[in-house]
Amino acid sequence: MSLSTQTLKRLSKIKEGLRGGLNREQIGEKCGVTEKTIDRDMNAWVESGLFEIWLKTEFVDLHNYTRDANPLEAYRQIAKIVAKMVTRKAEINERLDVTTRQFIINMWKPPDEPAK
């Protein structure tokens, strides 16, 4: 999904408002539109995939700030993220391994045994 020209024009103010902790109504006031328009803009932004890219960029910027301001806390948070990633990969590998074993067992069963 691509963003409309009008949404693209408001996007910088929307980003600025989000960084400043403004709600959709306040962002709408700054853009000269209603809260519903900002809601539609934000939904389109999320659906386009561009929001996720912006969010990752914001994360890296904030991480750099946090790393300089409080390196121990930055390490703790990154360690949590890495632990979740490793766990998720292990769970996926385990599911694939079990599925592969089940497939092989079912494939090589003697013809007189019904498949499970």
QUIGI-V137864 format. One record per pair of residues at least 6 apart in sequence whose C-alpha atoms are under 8 Angstrom apart, sorted by the first residue. I is the first residue (numbers start at 1). J is the second residue. D is the distance in whole Angstrom. If there is no record, write none. Layout:
I & J & D
I & J & D
This chain:
1 & 44 & 7
1 & 47 & 6
1 & 48 & 5
2 & 44 & 8
2 & 48 & 6
3 & 44 & 6
3 & 45 & 7
3 & 48 & 7
7 & 41 & 6
10 & 31 & 7
13 & 27 & 7
13 & 30 & 7
13 & 31 & 7
14 & 27 & 6
14 & 38 & 8
17 & 23 & 8
17 & 26 & 8
17 & 27 & 6
24 & 35 & 5
24 & 38 & 6
24 & 39 & 7
25 & 34 & 7
25 & 35 & 5
25 & 38 & 8
26 & 35 & 8
27 & 35 & 8
27 & 38 & 7
28 & 34 & 5
28 & 35 & 5
28 & 37 & 7
28 & 38 & 6
29 & 35 & 8
45 & 51 & 6
46 & 52 & 7
63 & 74 & 7
66 & 73 & 8
66 & 74 & 6
67 & 73 & 8
67 & 74 & 5
67 & 75 & 8
106 & 115 & 6
106 & 116 & 7
109 & 115 & 7
